[in-house]
Amino acid sequence: MRVEKIVAIFVAIAFLFGTLGIAQAAQHEAKPAAAAKTKSAKGSVKSVSENSLVVMSSSKDKKEMSFALDAKTMIKKAGKAVTAKDLKEGDTVTVSYSEDGGKMTVKSVTVAAAKPANPCAAKSANPCAAKSK
């Protein structure tokens, strides 16, 4: 009878530790995964499709960066929401993205305002003519 009590105590202790282990495992699963940190890149559009964007970085190393576009991607051009179809090769962009498992997914794209080809073209041909009137 003494052996039976010892076995019962060991079984009870094993059950207690097993229950505590399951409770701790459940707590670890309940914690949300850390959100991916948002990064940004600047450069010019090399190519674009409905699902992807390739940008040549404006940094000294001029590396090519490929991004995935999804339904949540926000694209703004001239302050207005547009679609990927509205992006053109050569557009200067700032891309906000997150990286998960080596895949870079775009959160937002902002197209920089286009600079005039000839800044002097907006000025009068003869600036003195305007003053003499």
N, C-alpha and C positions, 0 to 999 in steps of 0.2 A: 504494500500500500504506500509505503514511503517513496518508492520509485515512481509511482503514478502521480504523486503530488509534484515531484521535481519535474517530470515531463510536462505536466499541466502548466507549471510556472514558466518553463521555457517556451511553450507554445504561446502563452499569453504575452510574453515579452516580444517574441518574434512578430506576433500580430500587431502589437503596439507600434513597433518600429516600422513595420510595413505600411501601416496606416499613416504615420507621420511622413514617410517618404512620398507617398502618393499625394498628400496634401501639399508638400513643398513643390512637387512637380507641377501640380495644377496652378500654383501661384506663379511659377516661372512662365507658363504658357499664357497666362492671363495678361501679362505685361505686353503692351503694343511694341512692335518692332520700331527701332529708332528711324525717324524719317530721314530720307536721303538728303544730304546737304546740297543746297542749290549753288551752282557755279555759273559763271558767265564767260562768254567768249565774244570777241569782236573780229570782224573780217568782212570779206566780200563773198557774195553768193557765187559758187562755182556751178552748182546745179540744184534743181529742186523738183520734187514730184509730190504727189498726194501724201506719201508716207515717209519721205526722207528729205533731208536738207544737207548739202555738202557746202562747207564754208572754208575758204582759204584764210587762215588767221592773219591778223594785221601785225603780229609780233615779228621780230627779226628773223625767226626761223621759218616763217611762211609755211607752217604745216597745214595739211588738209584735215579737216574734222568732219566726220559723218554723224548726223543726228537722226533720230527717229521722230517723226511727227505723229500725233494721235488726235483723237477727237477733242481732247482738253487743251491742245495747243492754241494759244492766243497770238495772233499776228496783227501788228499795227503798222500802218503806213500813213504818213501825214496825219497822224492822230486818229485815224479811223480803223475800225476792225476790217481786216481783209482775209482772204484765203491764200493758201500756198500758191495757187495759180497766179496770184497777183505779184508774186516775187519774180524778179528778173535777174538773169546772170549779171554780175557786176554790182548789184545793190549792196550798199554798205549796211551791215546789220549788227545788232547786239543780240546775242542769244543767251537766254537764261535756261539752264538745263539741270537735270539731276542724272547721276550715274549710278546704275545698279547692275552688278554683274558684268561690267564692261560695256553695257548698252547705255548710250547717252540719249535721254528722252527730253525733248524740248518742252519747256513750260510756256515760254513766250519768246517772240521775235519782234524786235523793234527796228524798223527800217529808218536809217538816218535820212534827213532831208537832203535832196539832191542839190548839189552846188551848181550854179550856172556855169556853162562851158566857158564863157568869156565874161568875167565880172565887170569889165568896162562897157559891155554892150548895153547895160541898163542906163548908163550915163548919157547925157546929151552929147552929140557929135562935137559941138563947140560949146563948152561950158561958159565961156565968156559971153556968148550971144544971149544967154538967158539973163545975164546981169545988165546988159546995155539997154534993155527995153524999159 
